[in-house]
Amino acid sequence: MSRATILAAVRQAQGSPTPSPEAPVAALRALPNEASLTDFIATLDLIGARVIRGHSFTEAATWLRENVPATAALASHVPQLPGTVDLTAVTDPHALDGIHTAILHARFGVCENGAVWLDETELGPHRVLPFIAEHLFIVLHAADLVPTLHHAYERIATIGSGFGLFLAGPSKTADIEQCLVIGAHGARGATIFILD
């Protein structure tokens, strides 16, 4: 059976989409309504991400220059922080293997779990970039925080992009003997640059 036949069968077997369930009103009223930068930073610290606060992209560029090896391959989707890899020339995602640091812009952050929302408008055609890079440098504006995932899903509904994901800190697992391993399936490090 050919790959095309299998994919065609999968496409035909797709059910119709169902709407997301509505959260109980009483439960939503009990949630915190204010996003707290202090809570967000504390959560990032807990999940193993590094937090840098700054007031300009110049500060971000300085941090990258001082903390990333000069010969490292940098892939950037943030125009103010150019990388060393021309992502527009990459047609095969396998060519991204060996990226030391991926520089990305997050749409918003979630205070309750430290996750940031990345979508296709920020990632371009390279959805694999945050998973194949050794390190992540994510730029987030301090004003773009929401308190909970409930608030995050409300915000996602207004964005309207096709592909997106929540990413929280570096890759980690504790499957084997309940021992925490950082960088098991993806990035070994994540730095969130909070732009005040």
Disulfide bonds with the S-S distance in Angstrom:
none
